[in-house]
Amino acid sequence: MGKPWDLRQFPESIADRYGVHQLEMVAPHFESVLPSYLSEIKASLARAHSHLVNIPVDIEELWAGGGLSDTDVKMREIAIAASGKWIDIGQALGAKSVRCDPGKINRADLSPTISAYKKLASYAALKNMYVLIENHGGVGSEHPEDLVKIFNAAGPHCGALPDMGNFPDEETRKRGLRLLYPYARTVSHAKGLKFDSQGKETAFDFPDAIQAAKAAGYNGVFSIEYEGPGDPFAGVQHVVDELNRYL
């Protein structure tokens, strides 16, 4: 049985199928971080006339214990160091940002989380890059105002990766996107969850999400995710069509 996925084929595949040339590549999809492999990835991007915008850093060190929010300084430093390596990889591949999620945030005491992101943002600034936080489950999705506190404390090289679909309800989505988009630096996730027969998103108010981005003056990339039923390629095309409809 052959490999189901080869990241080196991804840029040309997406360019050929969708005409999309601004990409994210997720850390676990990298088979290696050796310079020779990264050179192959860079060459594949060049062949497709594509650009890497952001790397979502989904790595074990950010999930162990409290990750970047761990109250144990040693554990937190492990997560910071591991994240910093992906800032280096992102810069080598021409990315503008990496997404490093905060782990187990304590809403009553954000200081460990803020301390970690200050260090990461300072390092990212040296590379002319940004460290992003996505509104993933838990605090980030339910209490986006806490993410805003982290952005403000960590400085301008720490920002948001707003994901349209990652909220528990419509009220939090509308409020959360209007809080997060002013801090969006490079990329936002345009997510598809459930489409009707006309190809329109029915799980949440997609046009309102786009309006929130426009109202904030967001001019970055909308990176497409599809998490619904059926053919994933068709689902991605529906998201492409929704973006073209409302942008």
C-alpha positions in Angstrom: 0.0 0.0 0.0 1.5 3.4 -1.1 1.6 6.5 1.0 -1.8 8.2 1.1 -0.3 11.7 1.2 2.9 13.4 0.0 3.2 17.0 1.0 5.6 17.6 -2.0 2.6 17.0 -4.3 0.3 19.3 -2.5 1.0 22.7 -4.1 0.6 21.5 -7.7 -2.5 19.4 -6.8 -4.3 22.4 -5.2 -3.2 24.8 -7.9 -4.5 22.4 -10.7 -7.8 21.6 -9.0 -8.8 24.9 -7.5 -6.5 27.6 -8.9 -5.4 28.4 -5.4 -1.8 29.4 -4.8 -1.7 30.6 -1.2 -1.3 27.6 1.1 -1.0 26.3 4.7 1.0 23.2 5.4 0.3 21.5 8.7 3.4 20.4 10.8 2.5 16.7 11.1 2.3 16.4 7.3 6.0 17.1 7.0 7.8 13.8 6.7 11.1 15.4 7.7 12.6 18.7 8.8 16.0 18.0 7.2 17.2 20.7 4.9 17.1 18.4 1.9 13.4 17.7 2.4 12.5 21.3 3.1 14.3 22.2 -0.1 12.0 19.8 -2.0 9.0 21.4 -0.4 10.3 24.8 -1.4 10.8 23.6 -5.0 7.3 22.1 -5.2 5.9 25.5 -4.1 8.0 27.2 -6.8 6.8 24.8 -9.5 3.2 25.5 -8.7 3.8 29.3 -8.5 2.5 29.1 -5.0 3.4 30.5 -1.6 3.3 29.1 1.9 1.4 31.5 4.1 1.3 29.8 7.5 2.2 26.5 9.3 -0.3 25.2 11.9 2.1 23.8 14.5 0.2 20.7 15.7 3.0 19.0 17.7 3.1 16.8 20.7 4.9 19.4 22.8 1.9 21.8 22.6 -0.4 19.1 23.8 1.7 17.7 26.6 0.6 19.0 30.0 -0.5 22.6 29.8 1.6 23.3 26.7 2.4 27.0 26.3 0.2 27.7 29.3 1.8 25.2 31.6 2.5 26.6 35.1 5.6 24.5 35.2 8.3 26.7 33.7 10.3 23.8 32.4 7.3 22.3 30.6 6.5 25.7 29.2 10.0 26.2 27.9 9.9 22.8 26.2 6.8 24.0 24.3 8.4 27.3 23.5 11.5 25.7 22.1 9.6 23.3 20.0 7.5 26.1 18.6 10.5 28.2 17.9 11.9 25.4 15.6 8.8 25.8 13.4 9.3 29.5 13.2 12.7 28.7 11.7 11.1 26.2 9.3 8.4 28.7 8.3 11.0 31.4 7.6 13.0 28.9 5.5 9.9 28.2 3.4 8.8 31.8 3.0 5.9 31.6 5.4 4.7 34.7 7.2 3.4 33.0 10.3 3.0 29.9 12.4 0.0 28.9 14.4 0.8 27.7 18.0 -2.1 27.1 20.2 -1.9 27.8 23.9 -2.8 24.6 25.5 -4.7 24.6 28.8 -5.4 28.3 29.5 -6.3 29.2 33.1 -8.7 32.1 32.7 -8.0 33.2 36.3 -4.3 33.7 35.6 -3.2 34.3 32.0 0.4 35.2 33.0 2.0 31.8 32.1 0.3 32.0 28.7 1.3 35.6 28.1 4.9 34.9 29.2 5.2 32.1 26.5 3.7 34.2 23.7 5.9 37.2 24.6 9.0 35.0 24.0 7.6 33.5 20.9 6.5 36.8 19.4 9.9 38.4 20.2 11.6 35.5 18.3 9.2 35.7 15.5 9.8 39.4 15.1 13.5 38.7 14.5 12.4 36.5 11.6 9.8 39.1 10.3 7.1 36.6 11.1 4.0 36.3 13.4 2.9 33.8 16.0 -0.9 33.1 15.7 -3.5 31.7 18.1 -6.5 30.1 16.6 -9.9 30.0 18.4 -9.7 26.2 18.9 -11.8 24.4 21.5 -12.1 25.4 25.1 -11.2 29.0 26.2 -10.3 30.2 22.7 -13.6 29.3 21.2 -15.8 30.1 24.2 -14.0 33.2 25.5 -12.3 34.9 22.6 -11.9 38.0 24.8 -9.2 36.2 26.6 -7.2 35.7 23.4 -7.4 39.5 22.9 -5.8 40.0 26.3 -3.0 37.7 25.2 -2.5 39.6 21.9 -2.4 42.9 23.6 0.1 41.7 26.2 2.4 39.8 23.8 2.9 42.5 21.3 2.3 43.1 17.6 4.0 39.9 16.4 1.4 37.8 18.2 -2.0 37.7 16.5 -5.2 35.9 15.7 -6.1 33.1 13.3 -9.9 33.5 13.3 -11.7 30.3 12.3 -15.2 30.9 11.2 -16.5 27.5 12.3 -14.8 27.1 15.7 -17.4 28.5 18.0 -20.0 26.9 20.2 -23.0 29.0 19.0 -23.9 31.8 16.7 -23.9 34.5 19.3 -20.3 33.7 20.3 -19.3 33.4 16.6 -20.6 36.9 15.8 -19.0 38.4 18.9 -15.8 36.4 18.6 -15.1 37.2 15.0 -15.5 40.9 15.6 -13.1 40.6 18.5 -10.5 38.5 16.6 -10.4 39.9 13.1 -8.7 43.2 14.1 -5.8 41.0 15.3 -5.7 38.8 12.3 -2.2 39.1 10.8 -1.9 36.7 7.9 -4.6 34.1 7.6 -8.1 33.2 8.6 -9.8 29.8 8.2 -12.9 29.9 6.0 -14.6 26.7 7.2 -17.3 24.6 5.5 -19.5 22.5 7.8 -22.7 21.7 6.0 -24.0 22.8 2.6 -27.5 22.8 1.1 -28.3 21.7 -2.4 -27.5 25.2 -3.7 -24.0 25.0 -2.2 -24.6 27.5 0.6 -23.3 27.0 4.2 -26.2 26.2 6.5 -24.4 25.5 9.8 -23.5 29.1 10.5 -23.9 32.6 9.0 -21.1 32.6 6.4 -22.0 36.0 4.9 -21.8 37.6 8.4 -18.4 36.0 9.0 -17.1 37.6 5.8 -18.7 40.9 6.8 -16.9 40.8 10.1 -13.6 40.4 8.3 -14.4 43.3 5.9 -15.4 45.5 8.8 -12.1 44.9 10.5 -10.2 45.8 7.3 -8.8 42.3 7.1 -6.8 41.8 3.9 -5.0 38.5 4.5 -5.6 35.0 3.1 -8.7 32.9 3.7 -7.5 29.4 4.1 -10.1 26.8 3.2 -11.1 24.0 5.5 -14.0 21.5 5.0 -15.2 19.4 7.9 -18.6 18.2 6.6 -20.0 15.0 5.1 -19.5 13.7 1.6 -16.8 14.3 -0.9 -14.1 16.5 0.6 -13.0 17.8 -2.8 -16.6 19.0 -3.5 -16.8 20.4 0.0 -13.7 22.5 -0.6 -15.1 23.7 -3.9 -18.3 24.8 -2.0 -16.2 26.9 0.3 -14.3 28.4 -2.7 -17.6 29.3 -4.2 -18.9 30.9 -1.0 -15.8 33.0 -0.7 -16.2 34.2 -4.3 -19.9 34.9 -3.7 -19.3 37.2 -0.7 -15.9 38.7 -0.9 
